[in-house]
Amino acid sequence: MQRGRWRSAGGALMRIAVVWAVSTLTMLALAGLLPDFRLQSEDGDSVTRVGLTAAWGAGAFGLLSALVWPVVVRALLLVPALVLGLLVFFLNGSLLLMALSLIPSDRAEAAPETAVVVAAVMSAVASATSTALAVRDDEAYRRRLYRLADRRRRRRRGPGAPGSAEPPPGLLFLQLDGVGHAVLRDVVARGLMPTVADWLERSHRITPWRTDWSSQTGASQLGILHGSTFDVPAFRWYEKDTGEVVVCNRPTSAAELQRRAVARTGDGGLLTLDGASRGNLFSGGADQLALVLSVSARRGRANRSRAGYFAYFSDPANAVRTALSFTAEAGREIGQAVRARLRGAAPRVSRGGLYPLIRAFATVVERDVVVAAVIGDLLAGRAAIYADLVAYDEVAHHSGPRGRDTDQVLARLDRSLALLARVAEHAPRTYRIVLLSDHGQSPGESFLGRYGLTLKDLVRAGCGLPVSRRAGRTRSGAEARAAVLAALHRPVEAGEEARPRPGPDPVVLASGNLAVISFPDLPGRATRERIERAHPALLPTLADHPGVGFLLVDGEVLGRGGAAARLSEPGAAEALLAPFGPGAAEAVRRTDSFPHVPDIMVNSAYDPGTGAVHAFEEQIGSHGGLGGEQGRPFLMWPTELSEPDPELVGAEAVHRVLRRWLREADGPQVPLGTAGVQGTKGADSAEGAEGTSRTPVKDHRPQPPPGGTFPSAGVSVQDETR
């Protein structure tokens, strides 16, 4: 045992020496290449003296990076995350200048701008060297993880202390955002995700499940984490009682939706006790939060989701590596967009402007920070962890659900899964890894690209209102854009009206291939008769358009050529909606029961032969409505857990399965008491902790809060601690 410790210590000292030597050589090379960086006195020095100066500087820089850097990053927690990423270079340069100032006799000097370059290169080289050494000595890496886990285990459970027995297995839920069941099966069959393929062959099973009509992250993740998708008709919708637009990826809206779900179910969520929520829209009731949108708009030092960034950027090598990967990913996107344009790929949407940076944030920064946070959770032995990896969803919106671009993203995600699985082997408790998705994606040319006008223009024309001659664009509302805005402390989407002005103009909001239309000047939910009386040409204009599949208006489904089916008539809606797949009529019927269902809901046309839909946003891979693979995500679980129901319908059903698995593992979940629930449980919220009923409930429209603002605007929520 003692011999093993000496051997381990010797190996660690050897790696430190190698990294120090490589850093010294790097500093010497940079001193020879950069004119404003010197390692000798003005009169000149011997080669030995210059080498010793470089070794002194490299050692001082490494020591300062290890000791000072975490303190500096902690002091800058209130700085926006992306700004912190840029400050990394300047802070590294400052540490290098400090290190050079410690060299005796003023033999080293660097201009400030040169110091930034030297520090970045040295950090990258040191990180690469450390990684290479770890790869070459995999057993040392495994032993280090085991020691960390064993140290945490001893600290958490002293000898003879209560709970010193082996803890029950934990559950790690990893959400691959937007990856449909068919897409996953395809990439696994083609060998692009060997980790997932190995799990399916040895230890896991997989099944598809069916989303509600609103097939998007806001509804699905709220249902999975909090057990309720009630009153979430779309990704965006207008609420007449408050006069506000709800957007699922807007922090204030996410906080309000979470509050409503907790009030309805009477339970805090899937992760109530000893849980961690990473990179999600909602907290799931977890105490440990990082990059959770529903808390990101809170003001004040104690109410910001910041520790995930601190834990990651406290290592300067992480910061430099992520910054370089960020730049490479942005360049990769620009190159892929240029190639798509040169070869005339169709369909195609604009991929310019800030999109390359948004994609790089989703596929690099957010992925790296979330994975690092999950690694910390595994080594801490948390009972339930739920993390969302959004990289595929963001790329598929602009590149399409299938293709070379998305294949590369999925291959990199598979490597992240492999890393987490290796770390889980050395955690203080056994972990069962559950892989799932919240929705899929359906391909197809956008509505604007196919027909030359937006749905808003079509609605205004049907209402007899002036239409701009130049077709505008409906910007994509992908989750990554909201994450970037939250990281920049700009939680409200720029250019999107949170409170439309009152008047006769309809409010038209897109949610993938689903859109909603509301008339602010018509109180309550408008009937078909009132809409036809105010705008006689609108409903025929929409229903007969080739890009529209069907409309929902006051309990009635409208199709082309005057086809109509009342949802209350058995079999009528099923026949009209049969092309959209099994369960379509029931999904529409449930949405029709929501208190905040818009005046008109529009689902795009769907081609069962090609699986194509038409997004009302600028996307060629979309989700949000009915039609195709967007409504068929997957659930993949280890065989030690019980089988889910043969037919899983809705995110609430998935929530019930996950809760059952937590109980099987002697999970930590306990329902909150009435005092722990924000709001009261009335007729519309008398649900058990096991989930929510799917029975339609009518006429439960909430009362408007004072001042027309969301009631959650002043409600505090749990924020992350580490």
N, C-alpha and C positions, 0 to 999 in steps of 0.2 A: 504493500500500500504506500509506504514511505517512498519506495523507489519510483512508483508511478507518479507521485507528486513531484519529485525532483525532475523526472523526465518531462513532465508537463511544463514545469517552470522553465526548464532549459529550452524547450521548444518555443515558449513564449518569448524568452529573451533573444533567441535566435531570430525570430520573425521581426522583433523590434529592431535588431541590429541590421537586418537586411533592408527594412523599410528606411531606416536612417541612412544607410549607405546609398540606396537608390535616390533618396531625396537630396543627399549631398551632391551626387553626380548631376542630378537635374539642375540644381542651383548653379553648379559650375558651367553647365552647358548654356543656361540662360544668360549667365554673366558674359559669356563669350559672344552670344548672339544679339543681346539688347544693348544699345549704346548708352542708355541711361541707368544701367545697373552694373555696379562694380563691387568686387570683393577684395580689393587691395588698396593700399595707400597710394597717394598721388605719385610718390617716388618709385613705386613698383615694389613687388615682394617676390620671394622665391615661390616655386611651385608648392613646396611643403606648407609654407605660410598661407598661401591662398586656399589650399585644401583644408587646412585646419579652420580657417575662417568660414569656409562653406559648411564644414561639419558643425561648427558652433551655431551658425545661423539656422541650418536645417533643424538641429536639435531644439533650439530655442523656439522656432516656429511651431514644431510639433508639440512641444510642451505647452505653449500658450494656447494652441488650438484645443488641446485636451482639457485645460483648466479654465480658461477664460471664456471660450466660445459658448458653453451652455449658459453661463451667467448673462452674457450679452444677449443671447436669443431670448431668455426668459424676460429680460427687461424690455424687449421689443415685442412682446406678445400682442400688444394692441395695434401693432402695425399690420395693415392688410397683408394677407398671405403672399400675393403675387409681388407686392412691393418688397416684402421680406426676402423673397427669392432673388430680387435684383440687388438688394442691400448685401446679400451674401458676399458678392465679389468685393465690394468696398470694405466690408468688415474684415474679410480675409486679408486685403491689402494693408489695412491698418495694423492687423496682428503681425504681418511681415515687417512693417516698418518698426514696430516695437521690438521684434526679434533682432533686427539689424542694429538697433540702437544699443542692445545689450552686448554687442561684440566689442571687445576692448580696442582702444586706440583709433576709433572711428575708421576702421578699415573697410567697412561696407556702407554703401549708399545706393539709394534708388529713388527715382522720381515717383511721385504718388501714383501717376497713371501706370507706370511700369510695375510698381509694386502690386497693383491689382492683377496684372497679367501673370506675374511670377507666382503670386499666391494661388491663383486659379490652377495654373499648370502643376504646381507642386502638390496641391490637394488631390488633383485628378490622378497624378502619377502614384502618390502614396496609396490612394484608394485602390487603384488597379493592382498595385503590387500586393497589398494585403489580400485582395480577392483572389489573386493568382496563387498565393501561398495557401489560402484556405482551400481552394479547389484541389491543389496538389496533395493536401493532407486532409482528406475528408474525415478521417477518424478523429483528428484533432478538433475539427469543427463540431463533430457530433459530441465529443467529450465536453467541449465548452458549453454547448447547449444543455447537456445533462447536468453539468455542475451548476449552471444558472438555475435550472429548474429545481435541482435538489436543494440549493440554498434557499430558494423561495419557499419550498415545501417545509423546510425546517423552521424558517422564520414564521410561517403561518401556523404551524402545528408543533408546538414543543412536546417533548416526551411526557406522556401521561396526561396531556391536556385534553379537554373535551374535543371530540371531533378529530382525534389523532388517527382514527382508522382511515383506510384508503377511501378517498372521496368517490362518489358515484361518477359514472361517465358524464362528460360534458357534451354539448352539442354545438357544432360550428355550422351555421347556415351561411352559405356563400351564394349570393344572387348574381347571376350573369345577366345583366340588364338587357332585355330585348332579344335574347337568343331563343328562337323558337325550337320546338321539339324536332321538327324536320331538319332544321339547319344543324342542330347539334348532332343528330344521327348521321348526317351527310359528312361533316368534317371529321367525325370519329372514324367513319368508314374509309375516308381518304388518308388517314394517318396523321392528321394535322394536330390532333389533341391526344398524344399518347398517354398522358396521365389519366384523362377521363376514360380512354379506351381500356386501360389497365384496371381501373375501378370497376367498370362494367363487366369485365371478364372475370374478375376475382371476387368482388365484394359488394357490388351495388346493383340495384335495379332501377329502371326508369319508366315513367308513364307520362303521357300528356295530361294536361288539365285544361278546362275551358274557362275563359275569362267572362266577365259581364260585358254588356254592350260597350261600356267605357273601358277599352282595352289599353290602358296606359298606366304608368308607374304610380301616379297619384292615387288612383282608385285601388289598384292591385296591392301596392305596398301598405296602404292604410288597412285594407282587409287582412293581409297576412300578419302584420304586426299588431294591429289593434282590434281585429275581429269584426269590423263593420265597414261596408262600402255604401251604406245607406246615405242617400242624398248627395251622391257624387255623380252627377249625370254626364260629366265630360271633363276634359282637362282644364277648360276655361268655361265659365258661364256667368251670367249676370243675375244678381239677386235683387229683385224689386224692393224687398222690404228694407234693405240697407242702402240700396242705390250703388252697390259696389260690384266690381268684377272680381270673381274668385279665380285665382290661377294656382294650380296645385304646386308649382315650383316657385311660388313667391313665398318668402318666409312667413309673412303675416298670415297669408291664407293657409299655409301648411300648419301653423300653430292653431288656427281656428278649427281646421278639419280634425286635427288630433284631439282638441278639446271636445268637439261634438262626439267623436267616436268613444272617448272615455266616458262621457256622460251617458251615451246610449247603452253601452255594454255593461257599465258598472265595474269595469276592470281596467287596471293600468296598462296592460299590454303583455305581449309575449315575453318580454325581457325584464319583468318587474323586479326580480330580486337577483343580485349578482349577475346582471346581464350587461352586455356592451353593444352599442349601436354605432356602426362605422359607415360613413358615407351615404346615409339614408335620408329620405325626405322626412321621416318621422322617427321618434325616439324609441317606440315600442315599450316605454316605461323604464328604460335602462338608466342606471346611475352613471355609467361610463359612456360618454358621448364624444364623438369626433366627427367633424364635417356633417353634422345633422342639420338639415335646412330649417326645421321647425323652431330651432333655438338660435339660429345664426343672426337674427335681427335684433336680439336683445342687446340693450345698451348697458354699458358699465363693465368694469373689469371682471366682475363675478358672473356675468351672464353672456359670455361669448364662447363659442365652440372653438377654442384655440389650442388646447393641449395636444391635439393630434399633430398640428403643425410644429409645435415646440419640440415634441418628442422626436420628430423626424429631422428638422433643421438644426437641432442642437449638435448634430454631427456635421462638421463642415464638409467632410467627404461626401455625405449624402446630398448636401445642398449643391455642391459642384457637379456631382454625377447627374442629379436630376436636371440641373440647368442645361448641361450638355445634351442630355437625352431629349429635353424639351425642344432645344434648337434643332436637333436632328429630326424629330418628329414633325415639326413645322415645315422643315425643308422637304421631308418625305411627302407630306400632303400637297405642297405646291407642285412637286414633280409629278405626283399621280394625277392632279387636276390638269396639268398641262398635257400629259399623255392622253388623258380622256378626251380633251378638246381636239388634239391633233388627229386622233383616230376617228373622230366623229361619233363617239359613244352616245347611245341614246337608250333610255331617257337620260337627261343630264340637267343638273341645276347649278346655279352659281356657287362657287366654292372660294370666292375671293374675300376681300375685306379682312375682318378679324377672325374669320373661321379657322384658318390654319393654327392660330394661337389657342382658340377655344378647343379645337381637336387635341392639340398637344397637351393642354391642361387636363382633359379627360383621360387621355390614354397614357400619360406619363405622371404628372404631378398627383392627380387624385388617386390613381392606381398605387403609386409608390407610398403615399401617405397612409392610405387605407390598409395596404398590406403590412406596413410597418406597425400600425396600431393593432392589427389582428395578431401579429407575432407577439407583441407585448401582452395581449390578452391571453394568448395560449400559455405563455410562460408564467403568467400570474395565476393560471388555473381558473379562469372565470367559468361559471356554469353554463352560460348560454351567450353566444356571440352571433350577431347578424351583420353582415357586411355586403354592400352593393358595389359591384364593379361595373362602371357605366361605359367602358371604352367601346365595346361593340356597338351599342345602341347609337352612340354619337356618330360613329363612322358610317354605319348602315343608313342613317338618314340621308346622307349626302352621296354615298358611293353605291347604295343598293344593298339589300340583305345578303346577296351572294356575290362573290367575286374575289379577285386577288387582294384588294384592300382589306376586306373584312377577314379573309383567311389569315393574313398576317397578324391582325389584331387578336384573333382567337388563339393563334399559336403562342403569342406572348402571354395571353391570359392563362393558357395551360401551364406555362412555366411558373407563373405565380401560384397556381394551385399546387404544383409539385413542391414548391418551396414551403408553403404552409403545411402540407402533409408531412414534410421532413421535420419541421419544427414541432408539429403536434406529437411526433414520436417521443420527444423529450420533455413534454409538458408534465406538470405534477399530477395530472389525471388523464385517463384515457379520453380521447375525443372521437365522436362519431360525426363524420363530415356529411352534411346534406347539401346537395347542389340543386338549385332551382332557378327559374326565371319568372319574371312578372308578366310578360307578354311576349309575343313574337313580333315579326315585321312582315308586311305585305309589300311586294314591289309594285311599281306602276308610275307612269308619268303623272306629274302634278296636274291639278285642275287647270291652273294657269297655263302651263306648258301645252296642254292638250287642246284647250278651247280658247286661249288668248284673252281671258278675263278672269278676275277673281270672283269668288262666290259673293263677296260684298257688292261688287259691281252688278252682278246678276240680280241680287236682292233689290238694290236701289232702282234698277231698271223696272223690275216687277212692281215696285211701289210708285213708279212715276216720278222718281227723284232724279236730279241731274247726276250723270256719270262722267267721270274724268275720261278724256280721250286716251290718255296714256294709262295702260294697265299698271296698277301698283302691285307690290309684292307683299305677301303675308309671310312675315319672318318665321322661321322655325322656332319652336319653343322647347327644344330639347333640354333635358335635365342639366347637361354640362354648362349651358349658358347661365343658368341660375346659380350653379356652383361657382362659376367665375365671378359673377356679380357679388355673391356673398363673400367670396374671398377678398374682393376689393372694397367690401363694406358699402356696396350699392345694391341693397336687397330688392329694390323694385325695378322691374324690367324697364329700361329706357324706352321712351316712345309709346308705351302702352298705357292707355288711360285706366286708372284704377276706379275712377268715378265718372262715367260718361255724363255729359250734360243733358239735362232734361229737354225733351222736345219730341217732335214727330219722327226723327230719324231712327231707324231700327239699329240695334246693337247686334253686330254680326261677329262671332268669335269662332275661330277654327281650332280643332283638336285632332290633328292628323286627317283622316278621311271622314271625320265626324265634325259637324258644325252646328252651332246653335244660334237662334235668332230670337231676340226679345224686343218688345215694344214698350219703352219706359212710360209712354203716355197712356197705356192701357193698364189699369190697375188689375192686380191678380193675374192668374193664368188666363190668357185670352182664348176664347172659344173660336171654333172654325167660323161661325157666323160673324163674329165681331171682326175677325181678320179679313174675311171676304167683303164685309161692308166697308171697312176702311181702305183696303187695298184689293180690289176685285181681281186683278191680273196676277197677283203674287203667287198664290198656290199653284195654279196651272203652269205658270212660267217655270217654277222650280220642279214640279213633279214630272213634267214632260221633257226636261232637259236631259240629253243623253249621258251627261256626267253624273247625274243624280240617280241613286238607287231607289230610295223611298223617303218619305217624310213621316214624322210623328206630330200630330196636331190634336191636342185635347182628347186623348184616348182613341184616336183613329189613325190608321196607317194608310197613307196615300201613295199610289204608284202611278205609272204612266197610263195614258189613255183614260183617265178618270177612274182607275181602279181604286177601291177603298175597302177597308176592313176594320170593323170595330173590334178592339181588343177584348171586349166583353162577350163577343160572339164566339162560341167554341169552334175551333178549326179554321176560322176565316183568316186570321193573321198568319197562322201556320202555312196556309196555302200560298199567301201572297209573299211571304218571306222565305219560302223553301230554298231558293237559290243561295241564300246566305248561310246555309248549314243548319245542323240540328241545334235546337235550343234558341234560335234567333228570336222567335216570337215570345218565348218566356222572358228572355233578357230585355226585350223592348217593353213588355208588359210590366216588369218590375220597375224599370226606369220611369214609366208613366206614373207610378205611385209616389214618386219623390215629391217632397214639398217644394223644392226649388227647380222642378223641371221647367225648362224654357218654353216659350210660346210655340216655337217650331224647332224641331230637331231634324237635321239633314244628314243622311248617310250616303256616301258616294256610291256610284255604280260599282259593280263587282263582276269580274269575268271568271266563272268557275273553271274554265278551260286553262287559263294562264295564271290564275290566282292574283290578277292585277286589280288594284283599286286606284282612285285618284285622290291624292292628298289635297286638302284645301290650304295647306302650307307648302312652302317650297322644299319638298322632300320627295325623293324617289324610292325611299324605303320608309314606310309609315305605319302607324298604329293609332288606335284611339276609337275605332268603330268596329263594325261587323264586316267580315269578308276576308277569307284566306287565312294565312298562317299567323297573322297578328293575334288571333284569338286562341292559339294553341301553344302556350308555353309548356315547360316540362318540370317534373319533380323527380329527383334522383336521390335515393336513400340507401344506406347500408343494410344488408340483409339481417343484421341483429335486431332491427326495428320491425314493428308489425307492418303488415301490408296496408296501404291506404285504400279507401273505397274504390271500387272498379271504375266509377265515373265521378270525377271531381269537377264540380260545377261552381265556379266563383271563387274569389280569393278568400271568402269567409270559410269555405269548406277546407281550403288549404290550411288556414289558421287552426281549425279544429284538429287537423291531423298533426300539425307541429306541436300543439299543446299536448296531445296524447303521447307523442314521442318523448316530450319532456317528463311527463308523469312516469313513463316506462323506465326512464333513467333516474327515477327518484328526483325529478327536476325541481327547481326552486320556486316555481310559479305559485303565488297565492293571490286570490282575489282581493282587491281593495275593498275596504269598508265604505259605507255610504259617506263617511266624513272625508274619505280620501278622493272622492270623485268631484270634479268641478261640475256643478250643475246638479239637478235632481232628476230622478228617474220617474218619468210619468208614463202615460199610456204608450208613448212612442219609444220608450227606452227601457222597458221592463224586460231586459234580456239577461240570460245567465252568462256566467263567465266562460262557458264553453263555446260561445259564438253568438251570432245573431240570427233571428228567424228570417227566412226569405219570404214570409207571407206579406203581401202588399198591405200597406197601411195608408189610408187616405186622410186628407185634411188635418195634417199635423204641421201646418206652416208655422215657423217660429215667429215670435214677436220681434219687431225691430228693436235693437238696443238703443240706449240714449245716444243722441248725436249722429246716428246713422253709421256708426263704426262697429267693427267686429268686437264682440264682447271679450275676446281674448287679448285685445290690445294692451290691457294693463295687467294681465295674469302672468305671474312668474311660473317658470317651469324648471325642472331639474336640469342642471348643466353638468358638463363633464368635470370629473376630478381624476387625478392620476396618483 
